[in-house]
Amino acid sequence: MEARTDLDAKAGVTAEPVPFLLDIDGTLVDSRHVVEDAWREVAARFGADADAILAVCHGLRDEDAVARFFPEPLRAAVVDHIAAIEQERAADVVAMAGAQRFLAGLTPGRWAAVTSGSRRLMTARLRGAGLPVPAVFVTADDVRHGKPHPEGYLAAAAQLGADIKECVVVEDSPTGVVAGRAAGAFVVGLAADPAALTEADVVVRTIADVPRAVAGRRDS
């Protein structure tokens, strides 16, 4: 691997840099209000239970969430409608606390984003939040199976030329955590309550706490 990153130095780590595989929504970008508004509008228009959808949709591709709650004849229209709403409000997001500094400490070419959103939408959200668009970017458009399937994380590791077992996945949803673990990566969960992400290897409150968690992994 390559020389260590500023992030490693800040964490007190002397080894070569860890490849990071990062979720976007809820990890790098705070889009919760946009997502919730979009699903509530769609649910009202097409006659579904918005609260039931919001309880499970985080981390899923839109088409996978739609398949759970809408009859087949409506699904294409629902997917198109929610995509239009979310794209229209793609810039109405902000970076998660600490995300800009975290990304600035990573070595170029040693991190990737893995998202359940489309490439167009997630690119717009990253730019709206003032965050860089990574060179390795695995989206819903690039996989046959969305999270919790590990396909996206395995594809990102391969594109980085990294061993998935050396990678650190950072996720804020149970669905994403399961995907990272299934891929074989070390998974750092982001949650105020560790009980919210019991499948993660370690849970921290914010992305600013990730370097300490990674340093602890290397020291163990």
Steps between C-alpha positions, in 0.01 A plus 500: 500500500591868485641747752284584798241778484449811711204314649731219614740751650223672695387164632853414612530223244836424340397230254407554137159650420179308537265491199170661601164409345245763596124520487362842403153576641525530877876441491642781287183694418202591718207444267252358750242779472507483119460122498218505753312776317532312170371172639210669678395673179525178300315297764216752508473509123503123448320386815774346716596522867780760518603410856538133406717592201718739700557234765692281253595700189823652628790330325284331237482584131174677416389214278557248779298707747224554245477125437415444866211745524342554158322261264690409185287710259590817692868441565652661193291814548590519870872461431486771234305734726729471800807535277359825360428642846842407637684633196314830521616538861844345458678816609286541815750306709798575722815312586490290813699649789868421449458356149705762318793469739481122493514483121782754488710261708465207261756408237361549144437164342460326835131565557173439322132578545243220491140617489149371447415815304544572131824648370323817383327560833796418721736713292261792540470443875876485550546820302211666683667415830836631377665158507723339235371238260734200532678339209361163609125539535269195511133594472165329459557524125810279522372193685245226448438464873470790741585507869482287717664295224881547507536552124557875518772480764677214326494695173643811665786308663582337167508837323736634766720193457454427870438185700149535644627360831732801529220747428299703749134557418329797663120476515207648691223252417444137605460409133837648409673347801377155400630560145844597626525205735380261229774632271762418763604855596548652844187709556479822698142599575390858553229534765431684823389170654727195444195275534370643172773327298573177681651332194781757467848414627509831686255790530598867534289813523637696203734458206756709690533205741585250226883548509506403867292189428733400217807556717343274761446230241866512396616492862288194584 
